[in-house]
Amino acid sequence: MITLQIEKPNKPQIADLIRQSDKYLKSLYPPECNYLMGVSTLLHPDIKFLTARDGQKYVGCGVLRVVNGQYGEIKRMFVLPSERGEGTGYKILAELQNIALQLDLNILRLETGINQPEAIKLYEKFGFHKISVFGEYKPNGVSLFYEKRIVVESG
């Protein structure tokens, strides 16, 4: 069973998960097209670092970065290759969206790459739609930019 929890990313097991994510992204894109956040940046107060565990094993993570109090940016989405296809990524996104709503953010944005069709499919299934470049990003030929407007569902 997958459990999700906000944690500090400076634990050894989490640092290993981040290293695996970095290695994966570096195999897909040139250095100037990888917008990786290091552990020291991930400790910033505007960052909510979410882990996914199966028992004691860390199997995935995702970040909600609050940008100027205006929107939440999804960063560091990663699920171990051996765990993909089980819905973990969707669960991480859903929880990050819940956290954004708790923080009164109604817009989520993210950057992903053209060489990650599984991630693109996940984001589009979750309701993200393509937008033009945003924030500090620059067009680079391999990045795609997405946005989702979110609202509190009334019962």
Secondary structure as GFF3:
##gff-version 3
##sequence-region A 1 155
A	DSSP	beta_strand	2	6	.	.	.	ID=ss1
A	DSSP	alpha_helix	12	28	.	.	.	ID=ss2
A	DSSP	three_ten_helix	31	33	.	.	.	ID=ss3
A	DSSP	alpha_helix	39	42	.	.	.	ID=ss4
A	DSSP	beta_strand	47	54	.	.	.	ID=ss5
A	DSSP	beta_strand	57	67	.	.	.	ID=ss6
A	DSSP	beta_strand	71	79	.	.	.	ID=ss7
A	DSSP	three_ten_helix	81	83	.	.	.	ID=ss8
A	DSSP	alpha_helix	88	102	.	.	.	ID=ss9
A	DSSP	beta_strand	107	113	.	.	.	ID=ss10
A	DSSP	alpha_helix	117	125	.	.	.	ID=ss11
A	DSSP	beta_strand	129	131	.	.	.	ID=ss12
A	DSSP	beta_strand	143	149	.	.	.	ID=ss13
###
